[in-house]
Every structure is written in structure tokens, then in C-alpha cells.
Amino acid sequence: MAISVGVKAAAVLGFAFVVAPAIGLGLKRLTGGWDSYGGGTFAILKEEPARGRAVPATVDPAIQAAEVRQMLEAKAARRRQRGGPEIDVEAEAARLLATAQEAPPAARDEALRAEVRQFVVARNERRRRQGLEPLDVEAETARQLAELGG
């Protein structure tokens, strides 16, 4: 059974101008359009900044003290509303600020110390393979932590 050229042309034009756009609009509504292309479980749609590379900014002690007092006053107000025991805001702020200034955060964090020590051990292995003298692991770990602490 032969189909005439006019019927074939009408079928192609009907598909191109009616069916294909209808499929496209349906898929856009179903999937969210071009915004979701390339998305999925393993996609990187937005690049996040590298972690751990930037040195943390130093905090002004006056600003830190004001923020600590503000948070403690809010905590005291919530306790008063619930009928709990009173908090001495000034004494608690002094205690918190004193413990924060005793040692830098890098020196207190044992998990960080262990990770830096592993890094130094790995560096020593590379130095041995290169024929260089290995570093003192504990001294290098302390130096790296002092750099991190500011």
C-alpha cells in the first residue's frame, strides 16, 4: 500500500509542529526544564568552596564577649519564663571567655591532632622515598598545630 507524498509531508509537518513540541512541554513540566539537566546523585551543580584551605579570621575579643553575654542573657530570659533557676550572666560569661582563651582550638582538638600527625607521618614516608632526612613527627605536629591555631 503506497502512501502519497502529500500524506507523508503532512505527517512529518504534523509531528514537527504538533507532537514534538507537546512532548517537549510535557517533559519540561515533568522534569523541571533545563535547570535540572545534569543533576542527579553524583552531579555537581554548584561548586562549593574548598574546605580547610583558608585561615580562619581572628575574632575581636570585645565582639566575642558581647555575643557571649547576649546569648547568656537570652538563655537566662528563657529560663525565667519557664520558671527555672536563675543564671548569673556575668559570672558565666567570665567563665566561658576564660576557658576559650586558655588554649587555641587547634591544641584542644585531639581528633585534629591525630589527623595532623597522620599527615606528618605520610610526609615523612615521602621524604624517605626521596632520600631526604625524615622530620621529627611530634615537633612537626606541634608546629603545624601552632600554625593552625593562629
PAZAFI-397504 format. One record per atom (N, C-alpha, C, O): residue in three letters; x, y, z; atom name. Coordinates in nm, 2 decimals. Layout:
REM PAZAFI-397504
ALA,X,Y,Z,CA
...
END
This chain:
REM PAZAFI-397504
MET,0.08,-0.12,0.00,N
MET,0.00,0.00,0.00,CA
MET,0.09,0.12,0.00,C
MET,0.17,0.14,0.09,O
ALA,0.08,0.21,-0.09,N
ALA,0.16,0.32,-0.11,CA
ALA,0.09,0.44,-0.05,C
ALA,-0.03,0.47,-0.07,O
ILE,0.17,0.52,0.02,N
ILE,0.12,0.65,0.07,CA
ILE,0.17,0.76,-0.02,C
ILE,0.29,0.76,-0.06,O
SER,0.09,0.85,-0.04,N
SER,0.13,0.96,-0.14,CA
SER,0.22,1.06,-0.07,C
SER,0.23,1.06,0.05,O
VAL,0.29,1.14,-0.15,N
VAL,0.39,1.23,-0.10,CA
VAL,0.32,1.34,-0.01,C
VAL,0.38,1.38,0.09,O
GLY,0.20,1.38,-0.05,N
GLY,0.13,1.48,0.03,CA
GLY,0.10,1.43,0.17,C
GLY,0.11,1.51,0.27,O
VAL,0.06,1.30,0.18,N
VAL,0.03,1.25,0.32,CA
VAL,0.16,1.23,0.40,C
VAL,0.15,1.26,0.52,O
LYS,0.27,1.20,0.34,N
LYS,0.39,1.19,0.41,CA
LYS,0.44,1.32,0.46,C
LYS,0.48,1.34,0.57,O
ALA,0.43,1.42,0.37,N
ALA,0.46,1.56,0.41,CA
ALA,0.38,1.61,0.53,C
ALA,0.43,1.67,0.62,O
ALA,0.25,1.58,0.52,N
ALA,0.16,1.62,0.63,CA
ALA,0.19,1.55,0.76,C
ALA,0.18,1.61,0.86,O
ALA,0.23,1.43,0.75,N
ALA,0.27,1.35,0.87,CA
ALA,0.40,1.41,0.93,C
ALA,0.40,1.43,1.06,O
VAL,0.49,1.44,0.85,N
VAL,0.62,1.50,0.90,CA
VAL,0.59,1.64,0.96,C
VAL,0.64,1.67,1.07,O
LEU,0.52,1.72,0.89,N
LEU,0.49,1.85,0.95,CA
LEU,0.40,1.85,1.07,C
LEU,0.42,1.92,1.17,O
GLY,0.31,1.75,1.08,N
GLY,0.23,1.74,1.20,CA
GLY,0.31,1.69,1.32,C
GLY,0.30,1.74,1.43,O
PHE,0.41,1.61,1.29,N
PHE,0.50,1.56,1.40,CA
PHE,0.59,1.68,1.44,C
PHE,0.61,1.70,1.56,O
ALA,0.64,1.75,1.35,N
ALA,0.74,1.86,1.38,CA
ALA,0.67,1.98,1.45,C
ALA,0.74,2.04,1.54,O
PHE,0.55,2.01,1.42,N
PHE,0.49,2.13,1.47,CA
PHE,0.39,2.10,1.58,C
PHE,0.34,2.20,1.64,O
VAL,0.34,1.98,1.60,N
VAL,0.24,1.95,1.70,CA
VAL,0.29,1.85,1.80,C
VAL,0.29,1.88,1.92,O
VAL,0.33,1.73,1.76,N
VAL,0.37,1.62,1.85,CA
VAL,0.50,1.65,1.92,C
VAL,0.50,1.64,2.05,O
ALA,0.60,1.69,1.85,N
ALA,0.73,1.72,1.92,CA
ALA,0.72,1.83,2.02,C
ALA,0.78,1.81,2.13,O
PRO,0.66,1.95,1.99,N
PRO,0.65,2.05,2.10,CA
PRO,0.57,2.00,2.21,C
PRO,0.60,2.04,2.33,O
ALA,0.46,1.92,2.19,N
ALA,0.38,1.87,2.30,CA
ALA,0.46,1.78,2.39,C
ALA,0.45,1.79,2.51,O
ILE,0.55,1.70,2.33,N
ILE,0.64,1.61,2.41,CA
ILE,0.74,1.70,2.49,C
ILE,0.76,1.67,2.61,O
GLY,0.79,1.80,2.42,N
GLY,0.89,1.88,2.49,CA
GLY,0.83,1.96,2.61,C
GLY,0.89,1.96,2.72,O
LEU,0.71,2.01,2.59,N
LEU,0.64,2.08,2.70,CA
LEU,0.61,1.99,2.82,C
LEU,0.62,2.02,2.94,O
GLY,0.57,1.87,2.78,N
GLY,0.54,1.77,2.89,CA
GLY,0.66,1.73,2.97,C
GLY,0.65,1.72,3.09,O
LEU,0.77,1.71,2.90,N
LEU,0.90,1.67,2.97,CA
LEU,0.95,1.79,3.05,C
LEU,1.00,1.77,3.16,O
LYS,0.93,1.91,3.00,N
LYS,0.97,2.03,3.08,CA
LYS,0.89,2.04,3.21,C
LYS,0.95,2.06,3.32,O
ARG,0.76,2.02,3.20,N
ARG,0.68,2.02,3.33,CA
ARG,0.71,1.91,3.42,C
ARG,0.71,1.92,3.54,O
LEU,0.74,1.79,3.36,N
LEU,0.77,1.67,3.44,CA
LEU,0.90,1.68,3.51,C
LEU,0.92,1.64,3.63,O
THR,1.01,1.73,3.44,N
THR,1.14,1.72,3.49,CA
THR,1.19,1.85,3.55,C
THR,1.29,1.86,3.62,O
GLY,1.13,1.96,3.52,N
GLY,1.17,2.09,3.57,CA
GLY,1.25,2.17,3.47,C
GLY,1.30,2.28,3.50,O
GLY,1.26,2.13,3.35,N
GLY,1.33,2.20,3.24,CA
GLY,1.48,2.19,3.25,C
GLY,1.53,2.10,3.30,O
TRP,1.54,2.29,3.19,N
TRP,1.69,2.29,3.17,CA
TRP,1.76,2.30,3.31,C
TRP,1.88,2.26,3.31,O
ASP,1.69,2.35,3.41,N
ASP,1.76,2.37,3.54,CA
ASP,1.80,2.24,3.60,C
ASP,1.90,2.23,3.67,O
SER,1.73,2.13,3.57,N
SER,1.77,2.00,3.63,CA
SER,1.85,1.91,3.54,C
SER,1.89,1.81,3.58,O
TYR,1.89,1.96,3.42,N
TYR,1.97,1.88,3.33,CA
TYR,2.11,1.87,3.39,C
TYR,2.17,1.97,3.44,O
GLY,2.16,1.75,3.39,N
GLY,2.29,1.73,3.45,CA
GLY,2.29,1.70,3.60,C
GLY,2.39,1.68,3.67,O
GLY,2.17,1.71,3.66,N
GLY,2.15,1.69,3.80,CA
GLY,2.14,1.54,3.83,C
GLY,2.13,1.46,3.74,O
GLY,2.14,1.51,3.95,N
GLY,2.13,1.37,3.99,CA
GLY,2.21,1.34,4.12,C
GLY,2.26,1.44,4.18,O
THR,2.23,1.22,4.15,N
THR,2.30,1.18,4.27,CA
THR,2.45,1.23,4.27,C
THR,2.50,1.27,4.37,O
PHE,2.51,1.21,4.16,N
PHE,2.65,1.24,4.15,CA
PHE,2.69,1.37,4.08,C
PHE,2.80,1.39,4.04,O
ALA,2.59,1.45,4.06,N
ALA,2.61,1.58,3.99,CA
ALA,2.67,1.68,4.07,C
ALA,2.65,1.69,4.19,O
ILE,2.75,1.77,4.01,N
ILE,2.80,1.89,4.08,CA
ILE,2.74,2.01,4.01,C
ILE,2.79,2.06,3.92,O
LEU,2.62,2.05,4.07,N
LEU,2.55,2.17,4.01,CA
LEU,2.61,2.30,4.06,C
LEU,2.62,2.40,3.98,O
LYS,2.65,2.30,4.18,N
LYS,2.71,2.42,4.24,CA
LYS,2.84,2.38,4.30,C
LYS,2.85,2.29,4.39,O
GLU,2.94,2.45,4.27,N
GLU,3.07,2.42,4.33,CA
GLU,3.08,2.49,4.46,C
GLU,3.05,2.61,4.48,O
GLU,3.12,2.41,4.56,N
GLU,3.14,2.47,4.70,CA
GLU,3.28,2.50,4.72,C
GLU,3.37,2.44,4.65,O
PRO,3.31,2.60,4.80,N
PRO,3.45,2.64,4.82,CA
PRO,3.53,2.53,4.89,C
PRO,3.47,2.45,4.97,O
ALA,3.65,2.52,4.86,N
ALA,3.74,2.42,4.93,CA
ALA,3.74,2.44,5.08,C
ALA,3.75,2.56,5.13,O
ARG,3.73,2.33,5.15,N
ARG,3.73,2.34,5.30,CA
ARG,3.87,2.33,5.35,C
ARG,3.95,2.25,5.29,O
GLY,3.90,2.40,5.46,N
GLY,4.02,2.38,5.53,CA
GLY,4.14,2.45,5.47,C
GLY,4.25,2.45,5.52,O
ARG,4.12,2.52,5.36,N
ARG,4.23,2.59,5.29,CA
ARG,4.25,2.74,5.35,C
ARG,4.36,2.78,5.36,O
ALA,4.14,2.80,5.38,N
ALA,4.15,2.94,5.43,CA
ALA,4.18,2.94,5.58,C
ALA,4.14,2.86,5.66,O
VAL,4.26,3.04,5.62,N
VAL,4.29,3.06,5.76,CA
VAL,4.17,3.13,5.82,C
VAL,4.12,3.23,5.77,O
PRO,4.12,3.08,5.94,N
PRO,4.01,3.14,6.00,CA
PRO,4.04,3.28,6.04,C
PRO,4.15,3.31,6.10,O
ALA,3.95,3.37,6.03,N
ALA,3.97,3.51,6.07,CA
ALA,3.97,3.52,6.22,C
ALA,3.90,3.45,6.29,O
THR,4.05,3.61,6.27,N
THR,4.06,3.63,6.42,CA
THR,3.94,3.71,6.46,C
THR,3.89,3.79,6.39,O
VAL,3.89,3.67,6.58,N
VAL,3.77,3.74,6.63,CA
VAL,3.81,3.84,6.73,C
VAL,3.90,3.81,6.82,O
ASP,3.75,3.96,6.72,N
ASP,3.78,4.06,6.82,CA
ASP,3.73,4.02,6.95,C
ASP,3.61,3.98,6.96,O
PRO,3.81,4.02,7.06,N
PRO,3.76,3.97,7.19,CA
PRO,3.65,4.05,7.24,C
PRO,3.56,4.00,7.31,O
ALA,3.64,4.18,7.21,N
ALA,3.53,4.26,7.26,CA
ALA,3.39,4.22,7.20,C
ALA,3.29,4.21,7.26,O
ILE,3.40,4.19,7.07,N
ILE,3.28,4.14,7.00,CA
ILE,3.24,4.00,7.05,C
ILE,3.12,3.98,7.07,O
GLN,3.34,3.92,7.07,N
GLN,3.31,3.78,7.12,CA
GLN,3.25,3.79,7.26,C
GLN,3.15,3.72,7.29,O
ALA,3.30,3.88,7.35,N
ALA,3.25,3.89,7.48,CA
ALA,3.10,3.94,7.48,C
ALA,3.02,3.90,7.55,O
ALA,3.08,4.04,7.39,N
ALA,2.94,4.09,7.37,CA
ALA,2.84,3.99,7.33,C
ALA,2.73,3.98,7.37,O
GLU,2.89,3.90,7.23,N
GLU,2.80,3.80,7.18,CA
GLU,2.77,3.69,7.28,C
GLU,2.66,3.64,7.29,O
VAL,2.88,3.66,7.36,N
VAL,2.86,3.56,7.47,CA
VAL,2.76,3.61,7.57,C
VAL,2.67,3.54,7.61,O
ARG,2.77,3.74,7.61,N
ARG,2.68,3.79,7.71,CA
ARG,2.53,3.80,7.65,C
ARG,2.44,3.77,7.72,O
GLN,2.52,3.83,7.52,N
GLN,2.39,3.84,7.46,CA
GLN,2.32,3.70,7.46,C
GLN,2.21,3.69,7.49,O
MET,2.40,3.60,7.43,N
MET,2.34,3.46,7.42,CA
MET,2.31,3.42,7.57,C
MET,2.21,3.35,7.59,O
LEU,2.39,3.45,7.66,N
LEU,2.36,3.41,7.80,CA
LEU,2.24,3.48,7.86,C
LEU,2.16,3.43,7.93,O
GLU,2.22,3.61,7.82,N
GLU,2.10,3.69,7.86,CA
GLU,1.98,3.62,7.80,C
GLU,1.87,3.62,7.87,O
ALA,1.98,3.58,7.68,N
ALA,1.87,3.52,7.61,CA
ALA,1.84,3.38,7.68,C
ALA,1.72,3.35,7.71,O
LYS,1.95,3.31,7.72,N
LYS,1.93,3.18,7.79,CA
LYS,1.86,3.21,7.93,C
LYS,1.77,3.13,7.97,O
ALA,1.91,3.31,8.00,N
ALA,1.85,3.34,8.13,CA
ALA,1.71,3.39,8.12,C
ALA,1.63,3.35,8.20,O
ALA,1.67,3.46,8.01,N
ALA,1.53,3.50,7.99,CA
ALA,1.44,3.38,7.97,C
ALA,1.33,3.37,8.02,O
ARG,1.49,3.29,7.89,N
ARG,1.41,3.16,7.86,CA
ARG,1.39,3.08,7.99,C
ARG,1.28,3.03,8.01,O
ARG,1.50,3.08,8.07,N
ARG,1.48,3.00,8.20,CA
ARG,1.38,3.07,8.29,C
ARG,1.31,3.01,8.36,O
ARG,1.39,3.21,8.29,N
ARG,1.29,3.28,8.38,CA
ARG,1.15,3.25,8.33,C
ARG,1.06,3.23,8.42,O
GLN,1.13,3.25,8.20,N
GLN,0.99,3.22,8.15,CA
GLN,0.94,3.08,8.19,C
GLN,0.82,3.06,8.21,O
ARG,1.03,2.99,8.19,N
ARG,0.99,2.85,8.22,CA
ARG,0.99,2.83,8.37,C
ARG,0.94,2.72,8.42,O
GLY,1.04,2.92,8.45,N
GLY,1.04,2.91,8.60,CA
GLY,1.16,2.83,8.64,C
GLY,1.16,2.77,8.75,O
GLY,1.27,2.82,8.57,N
GLY,1.39,2.75,8.60,CA
GLY,1.48,2.84,8.69,C
GLY,1.45,2.95,8.72,O
PRO,1.59,2.78,8.73,N
PRO,1.69,2.85,8.82,CA
PRO,1.75,2.97,8.74,C
PRO,1.77,2.96,8.62,O
GLU,1.79,3.07,8.82,N
GLU,1.85,3.19,8.76,CA
GLU,1.99,3.16,8.72,C
GLU,2.06,3.08,8.78,O
ILE,2.04,3.24,8.62,N
ILE,2.18,3.22,8.57,CA
ILE,2.25,3.36,8.60,C
ILE,2.19,3.46,8.57,O
ASP,2.37,3.35,8.66,N
ASP,2.45,3.47,8.68,CA
ASP,2.52,3.50,8.55,C
ASP,2.62,3.43,8.52,O
VAL,2.47,3.59,8.47,N
VAL,2.52,3.61,8.33,CA
VAL,2.67,3.65,8.33,C
VAL,2.74,3.60,8.25,O
GLU,2.70,3.75,8.42,N
GLU,2.84,3.79,8.42,CA
GLU,2.94,3.69,8.46,C
GLU,3.05,3.67,8.40,O
ALA,2.91,3.61,8.56,N
ALA,3.00,3.50,8.61,CA
ALA,3.01,3.39,8.50,C
ALA,3.12,3.34,8.48,O
GLU,2.90,3.36,8.44,N
GLU,2.90,3.25,8.34,CA
GLU,2.98,3.30,8.22,C
GLU,3.05,3.23,8.15,O
ALA,2.96,3.43,8.18,N
ALA,3.04,3.49,8.07,CA
ALA,3.19,3.49,8.09,C
ALA,3.27,3.45,8.01,O
ALA,3.22,3.53,8.22,N
ALA,3.36,3.53,8.25,CA
ALA,3.42,3.39,8.25,C
ALA,3.54,3.37,8.20,O
ARG,3.35,3.29,8.29,N
ARG,3.39,3.15,8.29,CA
ARG,3.41,3.10,8.15,C
ARG,3.51,3.04,8.12,O
LEU,3.31,3.13,8.06,N
LEU,3.32,3.08,7.92,CA
LEU,3.43,3.15,7.85,C
LEU,3.51,3.08,7.77,O
LEU,3.45,3.28,7.87,N
LEU,3.56,3.35,7.80,CA
LEU,3.69,3.31,7.85,C
LEU,3.79,3.31,7.77,O
ALA,3.71,3.28,7.98,N
ALA,3.84,3.23,8.03,CA
ALA,3.87,3.10,7.97,C
ALA,3.99,3.07,7.94,O
THR,3.78,3.00,7.96,N
THR,3.81,2.87,7.90,CA
THR,3.84,2.88,7.76,C
THR,3.91,2.80,7.70,O
ALA,3.78,2.98,7.69,N
ALA,3.80,2.99,7.54,CA
ALA,3.94,3.05,7.52,C
ALA,4.00,3.02,7.41,O
GLN,4.00,3.12,7.61,N
GLN,4.13,3.18,7.59,CA
GLN,4.24,3.10,7.65,C
GLN,4.36,3.14,7.63,O
GLU,4.21,2.99,7.72,N
GLU,4.32,2.91,7.78,CA
GLU,4.41,2.85,7.67,C
GLU,4.54,2.86,7.68,O
ALA,4.36,2.79,7.57,N
ALA,4.44,2.73,7.46,CA
ALA,4.37,2.75,7.33,C
ALA,4.25,2.76,7.32,O
PRO,4.45,2.76,7.22,N
PRO,4.38,2.77,7.09,CA
PRO,4.30,2.65,7.06,C
PRO,4.34,2.54,7.10,O
PRO,4.20,2.66,6.98,N
PRO,4.11,2.55,6.95,CA
PRO,4.19,2.43,6.88,C
PRO,4.15,2.32,6.91,O
ALA,4.29,2.46,6.80,N
ALA,4.36,2.35,6.74,CA
ALA,4.44,2.27,6.84,C
ALA,4.45,2.15,6.82,O
ALA,4.48,2.33,6.95,N
ALA,4.56,2.25,7.05,CA
ALA,4.46,2.16,7.13,C
ALA,4.50,2.06,7.19,O
ARG,4.33,2.20,7.15,N
ARG,4.24,2.13,7.23,CA
ARG,4.18,2.01,7.16,C
ARG,4.13,1.91,7.22,O
ASP,4.18,2.01,7.03,N
ASP,4.11,1.91,6.95,CA
ASP,4.20,1.79,6.92,C
ASP,4.29,1.80,6.84,O
GLU,4.17,1.68,6.99,N
GLU,4.26,1.57,6.98,CA
GLU,4.24,1.50,6.84,C
GLU,4.33,1.44,6.79,O
ALA,4.12,1.50,6.79,N
ALA,4.10,1.44,6.65,CA
ALA,4.18,1.52,6.55,C
ALA,4.24,1.46,6.46,O
LEU,4.19,1.65,6.56,N
LEU,4.27,1.73,6.47,CA
LEU,4.42,1.70,6.49,C
LEU,4.49,1.69,6.39,O
ARG,4.46,1.68,6.61,N
ARG,4.60,1.65,6.64,CA
ARG,4.63,1.51,6.58,C
ARG,4.74,1.50,6.52,O
ALA,4.54,1.41,6.59,N
ALA,4.57,1.28,6.53,CA
ALA,4.58,1.29,6.37,C
ALA,4.66,1.23,6.31,O
GLU,4.49,1.37,6.32,N
GLU,4.49,1.39,6.17,CA
GLU,4.62,1.46,6.12,C
GLU,4.67,1.42,6.02,O
VAL,4.66,1.56,6.19,N
VAL,4.78,1.63,6.15,CA
VAL,4.90,1.54,6.17,C
VAL,5.00,1.54,6.09,O
ARG,4.90,1.45,6.27,N
ARG,5.01,1.36,6.30,CA
ARG,5.02,1.26,6.18,C
ARG,5.13,1.23,6.13,O
GLN,4.90,1.21,6.14,N
GLN,4.90,1.12,6.02,CA
GLN,4.96,1.19,5.90,C
GLN,5.03,1.13,5.82,O
PHE,4.92,1.31,5.88,N
PHE,4.97,1.39,5.77,CA
PHE,5.13,1.40,5.77,C
PHE,5.19,1.38,5.67,O
VAL,5.18,1.42,5.89,N
VAL,5.33,1.44,5.91,CA
VAL,5.39,1.30,5.88,C
VAL,5.50,1.29,5.82,O
VAL,5.33,1.19,5.93,N
VAL,5.39,1.06,5.91,CA
VAL,5.39,1.03,5.76,C
VAL,5.49,0.98,5.71,O
ALA,5.29,1.06,5.69,N
ALA,5.28,1.04,5.54,CA
ALA,5.39,1.13,5.47,C
ALA,5.45,1.08,5.38,O
ARG,5.41,1.25,5.52,N
ARG,5.51,1.34,5.46,CA
ARG,5.65,1.27,5.48,C
ARG,5.74,1.28,5.40,O
ASN,5.67,1.22,5.60,N
ASN,5.80,1.15,5.63,CA
ASN,5.82,1.03,5.54,C
ASN,5.93,1.01,5.49,O
GLU,5.72,0.96,5.51,N
GLU,5.73,0.84,5.42,CA
GLU,5.77,0.89,5.28,C
GLU,5.86,0.83,5.21,O
ARG,5.71,1.00,5.23,N
ARG,5.75,1.06,5.10,CA
ARG,5.90,1.10,5.11,C
ARG,5.97,1.08,5.01,O
ARG,5.94,1.17,5.22,N
ARG,6.08,1.22,5.23,CA
ARG,6.17,1.10,5.23,C
ARG,6.28,1.11,5.17,O
ARG,6.14,0.99,5.30,N
ARG,6.23,0.87,5.30,CA
ARG,6.25,0.82,5.15,C
ARG,6.36,0.78,5.11,O
ARG,6.13,0.81,5.08,N
ARG,6.14,0.76,4.94,CA
ARG,6.22,0.85,4.85,C
ARG,6.29,0.80,4.76,O
GLN,6.23,0.98,4.88,N
GLN,6.31,1.07,4.81,CA
GLN,6.45,1.08,4.85,C
GLN,6.53,1.14,4.79,O
GLY,6.48,1.01,4.96,N
GLY,6.62,1.00,5.01,CA
GLY,6.65,1.12,5.10,C
GLY,6.77,1.14,5.13,O
LEU,6.55,1.19,5.15,N
LEU,6.57,1.30,5.24,CA
LEU,6.56,1.26,5.38,C
LEU,6.51,1.15,5.41,O
GLU,6.61,1.34,5.47,N
GLU,6.61,1.31,5.61,CA
GLU,6.47,1.33,5.67,C
GLU,6.40,1.43,5.64,O
PRO,6.41,1.23,5.75,N
PRO,6.28,1.25,5.80,CA
PRO,6.27,1.35,5.91,C
PRO,6.37,1.38,5.97,O
LEU,6.15,1.41,5.92,N
LEU,6.12,1.51,6.02,CA
LEU,6.09,1.45,6.16,C
LEU,6.05,1.33,6.16,O
ASP,6.11,1.52,6.27,N
ASP,6.06,1.48,6.40,CA
ASP,5.91,1.49,6.40,C
ASP,5.86,1.60,6.39,O
VAL,5.84,1.38,6.41,N
VAL,5.70,1.37,6.40,CA
VAL,5.63,1.46,6.50,C
VAL,5.54,1.54,6.47,O
GLU,5.67,1.45,6.63,N
GLU,5.60,1.53,6.73,CA
GLU,5.63,1.68,6.72,C
GLU,5.53,1.76,6.73,O
ALA,5.75,1.71,6.69,N
ALA,5.78,1.86,6.67,CA
ALA,5.71,1.92,6.55,C
ALA,5.66,2.03,6.56,O
GLU,5.71,1.84,6.44,N
GLU,5.64,1.89,6.32,CA
GLU,5.49,1.90,6.34,C
GLU,5.42,1.99,6.29,O
THR,5.43,1.80,6.42,N
THR,5.29,1.81,6.45,CA
THR,5.26,1.93,6.53,C
THR,5.16,2.00,6.51,O
ALA,5.34,1.96,6.63,N
ALA,5.32,2.08,6.72,CA
ALA,5.33,2.20,6.64,C
ALA,5.25,2.30,6.66,O
ARG,5.43,2.21,6.54,N
ARG,5.44,2.33,6.46,CA
ARG,5.32,2.35,6.37,C
ARG,5.28,2.46,6.36,O
GLN,5.27,2.24,6.31,N
GLN,5.15,2.25,6.22,CA
GLN,5.03,2.30,6.30,C
GLN,4.96,2.39,6.25,O
LEU,5.01,2.25,6.42,N
LEU,4.90,2.29,6.51,CA
LEU,4.92,2.43,6.55,C
LEU,4.82,2.51,6.56,O
ALA,5.04,2.48,6.58,N
ALA,5.06,2.62,6.61,CA
ALA,5.02,2.71,6.49,C
ALA,4.97,2.82,6.51,O
GLU,5.06,2.67,6.37,N
GLU,5.02,2.75,6.25,CA
GLU,4.87,2.75,6.24,C
GLU,4.81,2.86,6.21,O
LEU,4.80,2.64,6.26,N
LEU,4.65,2.64,6.25,CA
LEU,4.59,2.72,6.36,C
LEU,4.49,2.79,6.33,O
GLY,4.64,2.73,6.48,N
GLY,4.59,2.80,6.59,CA
GLY,4.60,2.95,6.58,C
GLY,4.53,3.02,6.65,O
GLY,4.68,3.00,6.49,N
GLY,4.70,3.14,6.47,CA
GLY,4.82,3.19,6.53,C
GLY,4.85,3.31,6.52,O
END
